[in-house]
């Protein structure tokens, strides 16, 4: 598989031995008129171009590099099913395809169209397969101008501008096949209990019959830690495993337990490997953010997950890990994963390294002013939470970011509150930022502010009266949005800094405020702004904008090509200072 781009298993949290990576060269065709369905492109023997999957057609790595708007695209590939998969169910997994996707196997439609450009989905294609000569056709429509879909930081203009970047259309994460028995594990959710120590695992299955048995075994560094066996009364099973030893997941120390699922049904056994971290999160105004009962100040960095050649797809698995290690070298203990659902491989590395993340939806581009649009976002958000629930690195959810007025209409408070309520009902174990750095909503766990003031003295003055319930953030300073800090909530400065430092002085770039002109000026500003937050007992965390430059946005600590602008230890001296709440 070494010649296949992104050849590693895309889901370390749910591995089986029978799988096949479908990344590589596919046939490809742009269908701006959206006539391919009528012309039955799904029955054709070939398409007009070649593309390298999983890179989007806008990217260099795809071999296409077409950056204009694309209303619809087609993919086609011949596949050969391994003979040893005979008698098993064959699943087609598409880890992300932007935005509305239909799949055909041998010219036959399989499943319902999937809506959502950031989340993973699967189809059982077994019944559409032939003994030989199989092919898959994938069709994706994309309309980021509609206001009816999450589009993240994709530019609505022809070219990139400001903090909007090159668009993504179609497949942008790994496509793969997996063979499973008729009765198999679909997903699982882990509920750790550090005081047990124990773990409750909720497992969803397919094809099970009454009295089928599920055994789950836990290991730590190869040593058995405990197991549980339950009989299947339905497609969902709950099992508690009492652990022989407690190895806590914490910042900088992943300490992951391995899991083995064995689902027995008749003569078949489905074996799937997974993992979990023994970690609990609590957030209060009094104690700030606690990991396993200990207060931890959140030193987060804004990470948008863009790359020069792959756009929102990392060129290699090593590149995903590099971004985390670079962040940690700069003194951060986590990241706010901004306006993009990051792939499971990134979360896997974060889990292993003990790196906290706030998971976020790519909600920009979506019309959040009309409650009727709830149906266009809720399913995608639920898919994200379902997929990523058991990653210990995920310590909080953020479904919306900066829900400003849109075309003169204010945000729908009812829509934001409904998504918050569903999020808390789905996951009561993590805090939720209902809408980051935006107008206040009825319900949220965090008072979340953004402030790109570049003068440290002014920055300090804006937050000097928080004891009185006053935080003069960007919204407070902008009429008619003046608001008062919600004194009962913990406070997160989830965007600040964004200091513009342009390596190439011939390139003006884009950033927040005036660009600094020297290294001394950069670090004086950086330290001055950061000290304001660290020295204020009302903040439990900060998030600095940002880890790397992105296209024309020149305010990263690293360049877009991942070169440190200044030595990492100089950043770390500032970001790793103790806060007053520690």
WOBEL-V658853 format. One record per residue. N is the residue number from 1. SS is DSSP state (A for helix, B for strand, O for the rest). Layout:
n=N ss=SS
n=N ss=SS
This chain:
n=1 ss=O
n=2 ss=O
n=3 ss=O
n=4 ss=O
n=5 ss=O
n=6 ss=O
n=7 ss=O
n=8 ss=O
n=9 ss=O
n=10 ss=O
n=11 ss=O
n=12 ss=O
n=13 ss=O
n=14 ss=O
n=15 ss=B
n=16 ss=O
n=17 ss=O
n=18 ss=O
n=19 ss=B
n=20 ss=B
n=21 ss=B
n=22 ss=O
n=23 ss=O
n=24 ss=B
n=25 ss=B
n=26 ss=B
n=27 ss=B
n=28 ss=B
n=29 ss=B
n=30 ss=B
n=31 ss=O
n=32 ss=O
n=33 ss=O
n=34 ss=O
n=35 ss=O
n=36 ss=O
n=37 ss=O
n=38 ss=O
n=39 ss=O
n=40 ss=O
n=41 ss=A
n=42 ss=A
n=43 ss=A
n=44 ss=O
n=45 ss=O
n=46 ss=O
n=47 ss=O
n=48 ss=O
n=49 ss=B
n=50 ss=B
n=51 ss=B
n=52 ss=B
n=53 ss=B
n=54 ss=O
n=55 ss=O
n=56 ss=O
n=57 ss=O
n=58 ss=O
n=59 ss=O
n=60 ss=O
n=61 ss=O
n=62 ss=O
n=63 ss=O
n=64 ss=O
n=65 ss=O
n=66 ss=O
n=67 ss=O
n=68 ss=O
n=69 ss=O
n=70 ss=O
n=71 ss=O
n=72 ss=B
n=73 ss=B
n=74 ss=B
n=75 ss=B
n=76 ss=B
n=77 ss=B
n=78 ss=B
n=79 ss=B
n=80 ss=O
n=81 ss=O
n=82 ss=O
n=83 ss=A
n=84 ss=A
n=85 ss=A
n=86 ss=O
n=87 ss=O
n=88 ss=O
n=89 ss=B
n=90 ss=B
n=91 ss=B
n=92 ss=B
n=93 ss=B
n=94 ss=B
n=95 ss=O
n=96 ss=O
n=97 ss=B
n=98 ss=B
n=99 ss=O
n=100 ss=B
n=101 ss=B
n=102 ss=B
n=103 ss=B
n=104 ss=B
n=105 ss=B
n=106 ss=O
n=107 ss=O
n=108 ss=B
n=109 ss=B
n=110 ss=B
n=111 ss=B
n=112 ss=B
n=113 ss=B
n=114 ss=B
n=115 ss=B
n=116 ss=O
n=117 ss=O
n=118 ss=O
n=119 ss=O
n=120 ss=O
n=121 ss=B
n=122 ss=B
n=123 ss=B
n=124 ss=B
n=125 ss=O
n=126 ss=A
n=127 ss=A
n=128 ss=A
n=129 ss=O
n=130 ss=O
n=131 ss=O
n=132 ss=O
n=133 ss=O
n=134 ss=B
n=135 ss=B
n=136 ss=B
n=137 ss=B
n=138 ss=B
n=139 ss=B
n=140 ss=B
n=141 ss=B
n=142 ss=O
n=143 ss=O
n=144 ss=O
n=145 ss=O
n=146 ss=O
n=147 ss=O
n=148 ss=O
n=149 ss=O
n=150 ss=O
n=151 ss=O
n=152 ss=O
n=153 ss=O
n=154 ss=B
n=155 ss=O
n=156 ss=O
n=157 ss=O
n=158 ss=O
n=159 ss=O
n=160 ss=O
n=161 ss=B
n=162 ss=O
n=163 ss=O
n=164 ss=B
n=165 ss=B
n=166 ss=O
n=167 ss=O
n=168 ss=O
n=169 ss=O
n=170 ss=B
n=171 ss=B
n=172 ss=O
n=173 ss=O
n=174 ss=O
n=175 ss=B
n=176 ss=B
n=177 ss=B
n=178 ss=B
n=179 ss=B
n=180 ss=B
n=181 ss=O
n=182 ss=O
n=183 ss=O
n=184 ss=B
n=185 ss=B
n=186 ss=B
n=187 ss=B
n=188 ss=B
n=189 ss=B
n=190 ss=B
n=191 ss=B
n=192 ss=B
n=193 ss=B
n=194 ss=O
n=195 ss=O
n=196 ss=O
n=197 ss=O
n=198 ss=B
n=199 ss=B
n=200 ss=B
n=201 ss=B
n=202 ss=B
n=203 ss=B
n=204 ss=B
n=205 ss=B
n=206 ss=B
n=207 ss=O
n=208 ss=O
n=209 ss=O
n=210 ss=O
n=211 ss=O
n=212 ss=O
n=213 ss=B
n=214 ss=B
n=215 ss=B
n=216 ss=B
n=217 ss=B
n=218 ss=B
n=219 ss=B
n=220 ss=B
n=221 ss=O
n=222 ss=O
n=223 ss=B
n=224 ss=B
n=225 ss=B
n=226 ss=B
n=227 ss=B
n=228 ss=B
n=229 ss=B
n=230 ss=B
n=231 ss=B
n=232 ss=O
n=233 ss=O
n=234 ss=O
n=235 ss=O
n=236 ss=B
n=237 ss=B
n=238 ss=B
n=239 ss=B
n=240 ss=B
n=241 ss=B
n=242 ss=B
n=243 ss=O
n=244 ss=O
n=245 ss=O
n=246 ss=O
n=247 ss=O
n=248 ss=B
n=249 ss=O
n=250 ss=B
n=251 ss=O
n=252 ss=O
n=253 ss=B
n=254 ss=O
n=255 ss=O
n=256 ss=B
n=257 ss=B
n=258 ss=B
n=259 ss=B
n=260 ss=B
n=261 ss=B
n=262 ss=B
n=263 ss=B
n=264 ss=B
n=265 ss=B
n=266 ss=O
n=267 ss=O
n=268 ss=B
n=269 ss=B
n=270 ss=B
n=271 ss=B
n=272 ss=B
n=273 ss=B
n=274 ss=B
n=275 ss=B
n=276 ss=B
n=277 ss=B
n=278 ss=B
n=279 ss=O
n=280 ss=O
n=281 ss=B
n=282 ss=B
n=283 ss=B
n=284 ss=B
n=285 ss=O
n=286 ss=O
n=287 ss=O
n=288 ss=B
n=289 ss=B
n=290 ss=B
n=291 ss=B
n=292 ss=O
n=293 ss=O
n=294 ss=B
n=295 ss=B
n=296 ss=O
n=297 ss=O
n=298 ss=B
n=299 ss=B
n=300 ss=B
n=301 ss=B
n=302 ss=B
n=303 ss=B
n=304 ss=O
n=305 ss=O
n=306 ss=O
n=307 ss=B
n=308 ss=O
n=309 ss=O
n=310 ss=O
n=311 ss=B
n=312 ss=O
n=313 ss=O
n=314 ss=O
n=315 ss=O
n=316 ss=O
n=317 ss=A
n=318 ss=A
n=319 ss=A
n=320 ss=A
n=321 ss=A
n=322 ss=A
n=323 ss=A
n=324 ss=A
n=325 ss=A
n=326 ss=A
n=327 ss=A
n=328 ss=A
n=329 ss=A
n=330 ss=O
n=331 ss=O
n=332 ss=O
n=333 ss=O
n=334 ss=B
n=335 ss=B
n=336 ss=B
n=337 ss=B
n=338 ss=O
n=339 ss=O
n=340 ss=O
n=341 ss=O
n=342 ss=O
n=343 ss=O
n=344 ss=A
n=345 ss=A
n=346 ss=A
n=347 ss=A
n=348 ss=A
n=349 ss=A
n=350 ss=A
n=351 ss=A
n=352 ss=A
n=353 ss=A
n=354 ss=O
n=355 ss=O
n=356 ss=B
n=357 ss=B
n=358 ss=B
n=359 ss=B
n=360 ss=B
n=361 ss=O
n=362 ss=O
n=363 ss=O
n=364 ss=O
n=365 ss=O
n=366 ss=O
n=367 ss=O
n=368 ss=O
n=369 ss=O
n=370 ss=O
n=371 ss=A
n=372 ss=A
n=373 ss=A
n=374 ss=A
n=375 ss=A
n=376 ss=A
n=377 ss=O
n=378 ss=A
n=379 ss=A
n=380 ss=A
n=381 ss=A
n=382 ss=A
n=383 ss=A
n=384 ss=A
n=385 ss=A
n=386 ss=A
n=387 ss=A
n=388 ss=A
n=389 ss=O
n=390 ss=O
n=391 ss=O
n=392 ss=O
n=393 ss=O
n=394 ss=B
n=395 ss=B
n=396 ss=B
n=397 ss=B
n=398 ss=B
n=399 ss=O
n=400 ss=B
n=401 ss=B
n=402 ss=O
n=403 ss=O
n=404 ss=O
n=405 ss=O
n=406 ss=B
n=407 ss=O
n=408 ss=O
n=409 ss=B
n=410 ss=O
n=411 ss=O
n=412 ss=O
n=413 ss=A
n=414 ss=A
n=415 ss=A
n=416 ss=A
n=417 ss=A
n=418 ss=A
n=419 ss=A
n=420 ss=A
n=421 ss=A
n=422 ss=A
n=423 ss=A
n=424 ss=A
n=425 ss=A
n=426 ss=A
n=427 ss=O
n=428 ss=O
n=429 ss=O
n=430 ss=O
n=431 ss=B
n=432 ss=B
n=433 ss=O
n=434 ss=O
n=435 ss=B
n=436 ss=B
n=437 ss=O
n=438 ss=O
n=439 ss=O
n=440 ss=O
n=441 ss=O
n=442 ss=O
n=443 ss=O
n=444 ss=O
n=445 ss=O
n=446 ss=B
n=447 ss=B
n=448 ss=B
n=449 ss=B
n=450 ss=B
n=451 ss=B
n=452 ss=O
n=453 ss=O
n=454 ss=O
n=455 ss=O
n=456 ss=A
n=457 ss=A
n=458 ss=A
n=459 ss=A
n=460 ss=A
n=461 ss=A
n=462 ss=A
n=463 ss=O
n=464 ss=O
n=465 ss=O
n=466 ss=A
n=467 ss=A
n=468 ss=A
n=469 ss=O
n=470 ss=O
n=471 ss=O
n=472 ss=O
n=473 ss=O
n=474 ss=O
n=475 ss=O
n=476 ss=O
n=477 ss=O
n=478 ss=O
n=479 ss=O
n=480 ss=O
n=481 ss=O
n=482 ss=O
n=483 ss=O
n=484 ss=O
n=485 ss=O
n=486 ss=O
n=487 ss=O
n=488 ss=O
n=489 ss=O
n=490 ss=B
n=491 ss=B
n=492 ss=B
n=493 ss=B
n=494 ss=B
n=495 ss=B
n=496 ss=B
n=497 ss=B
n=498 ss=O
n=499 ss=B
n=500 ss=O
n=501 ss=O
n=502 ss=O
n=503 ss=O
n=504 ss=O
n=505 ss=O
n=506 ss=O
n=507 ss=O
n=508 ss=O
n=509 ss=O
n=510 ss=B
n=511 ss=O
n=512 ss=B
n=513 ss=O
n=514 ss=O
n=515 ss=O
n=516 ss=O
n=517 ss=O
n=518 ss=O
n=519 ss=A
n=520 ss=A
n=521 ss=A
n=522 ss=A
n=523 ss=A
n=524 ss=A
n=525 ss=A
n=526 ss=A
n=527 ss=A
n=528 ss=A
n=529 ss=A
n=530 ss=A
n=531 ss=A
n=532 ss=A
n=533 ss=A
n=534 ss=A
n=535 ss=O
n=536 ss=O
n=537 ss=O
n=538 ss=O
n=539 ss=B
n=540 ss=B
n=541 ss=B
n=542 ss=B
n=543 ss=B
n=544 ss=B
n=545 ss=B
n=546 ss=O
n=547 ss=O
n=548 ss=B
n=549 ss=O
n=550 ss=B
n=551 ss=O
n=552 ss=O
n=553 ss=B
n=554 ss=O
n=555 ss=O
n=556 ss=O
n=557 ss=O
n=558 ss=B
n=559 ss=O
n=560 ss=O
n=561 ss=O
n=562 ss=O
n=563 ss=O
n=564 ss=B
n=565 ss=O
n=566 ss=O
n=567 ss=O
n=568 ss=A
n=569 ss=A
n=570 ss=A
n=571 ss=A
n=572 ss=A
n=573 ss=A
n=574 ss=A
n=575 ss=A
n=576 ss=O
n=577 ss=O
n=578 ss=O
n=579 ss=O
n=580 ss=O
n=581 ss=O
n=582 ss=O
